Amino acid sequence: MNSAAHQTTDKAIDSVQQRFADYAAGLRYEDLSADAVHAATSRVIDTLGTLIGGYFGAPCALARNLAAQMPCSGGATIVGPLVIGLSKPVQIVQMGATVSDLVNTAAIAAYDAIG
């Protein structure tokens, strides 16, 4: 991707991110409907349950061990299947990943490589 196209993409992404951030920052609990509060609460509880349940699984243990071995002064942060905070991006795909998982991870790696 050429430099001008990459800058345009970055600006578009930044604009969308900014709009979401502004929207989220402007929300107040009092303005939310009971249905929205219930939906958000359910998703937060589900996410926390998934995090706790998967923490000791083999893919998470592998990712934690990999991150712990990285010699980065700022450390590394594991976000989903990605390890960030390293000098080079790292993608982790667990054994038994589907073709779709591999293609999506390859797309993320390609985007990281051009960024």
C-alpha positions in Angstrom: 0.0 0.0 0.0 1.4 3.4 -0.9 2.1 6.0 1.7 -0.8 8.3 0.7 -3.4 5.5 0.8 -2.0 4.3 4.2 -2.3 7.9 5.6 -5.9 8.2 4.3 -6.7 4.8 5.9 -5.1 5.9 9.2 -7.1 9.2 9.2 -10.4 7.3 8.5 -9.6 4.8 11.3 -8.7 7.7 13.6 -11.9 9.5 12.7 -14.0 6.4 13.5 -12.1 5.7 16.7 -12.6 9.3 17.7 -16.3 9.3 17.1 -16.7 6.1 19.1 -14.5 7.5 21.9 -16.5 10.8 22.0 -19.8 8.9 22.0 -18.7 6.6 24.8 -17.2 9.4 26.9 -20.5 11.4 26.6 -22.6 8.5 27.8 -24.1 8.8 31.3 -25.6 5.9 33.2 -28.7 7.9 33.9 -29.3 8.2 30.1 -29.3 4.5 29.5 -32.4 2.5 29.2 -33.0 -0.5 31.5 -32.6 -2.8 28.5 -29.2 -1.3 27.6 -28.0 -1.6 31.2 -29.2 -5.2 31.3 -27.5 -6.0 28.0 -24.2 -4.4 29.0 -24.2 -6.1 32.4 -24.8 -9.5 30.8 -21.9 -9.0 28.4 -19.5 -7.8 31.0 -20.4 -10.8 33.2 -20.0 -13.1 30.2 -16.7 -11.6 29.3 -15.3 -11.9 32.8 -16.5 -15.5 33.0 -14.8 -16.3 29.7 -11.6 -14.7 30.9 -11.6 -16.6 34.2 -12.6 -19.9 32.5 -10.0 -19.6 29.8 -7.1 -18.3 31.8 -5.7 -21.7 32.6 -6.3 -23.1 29.1 -3.3 -24.2 27.0 -3.5 -21.3 24.5 -3.5 -18.7 27.3 -0.7 -20.4 29.1 1.4 -20.4 25.9 0.7 -16.7 25.3 1.6 -15.8 29.0 4.8 -17.8 28.8 5.8 -16.2 25.5 5.1 -12.7 26.8 7.1 -13.5 30.0 10.1 -14.5 27.8 10.1 -11.3 25.8 13.1 -9.0 26.6 11.2 -5.7 26.3 11.9 -2.9 28.7 8.2 -1.8 28.6 7.0 -5.4 28.9 4.4 -7.0 26.7 0.6 -7.0 26.8 -1.6 -9.9 25.7 -4.7 -8.7 23.9 -6.8 -11.6 22.7 -4.7 -13.6 20.3 -2.1 -10.8 19.9 0.9 -9.9 21.9 1.6 -6.1 21.8 4.3 -3.9 23.2 7.1 -5.8 21.5 9.5 -4.3 18.9 7.8 -6.6 16.3 4.1 -7.7 16.3 3.5 -11.4 17.2 0.3 -13.3 16.3 -0.5 -16.6 18.1 -2.8 -19.2 16.6 -3.7 -22.1 18.7 -3.6 -25.7 17.6 -6.8 -26.7 15.9 -7.3 -23.2 14.4 -9.7 -23.1 11.4 -8.7 -21.9 8.0 -10.6 -18.7 8.8 -8.6 -18.2 11.9 -5.4 -18.5 10.0 -6.5 -16.2 7.2 -7.7 -13.5 9.7 -4.4 -13.8 11.6 -2.4 -13.5 8.4 -4.4 -10.4 7.5 -3.6 -8.8 10.8 0.1 -9.7 10.4 0.2 -8.2 6.9 -1.5 -5.0 8.2 1.0 -4.8 11.0 3.9 -5.3 8.6 2.9 -2.3 6.4 2.0 -0.1 9.4 
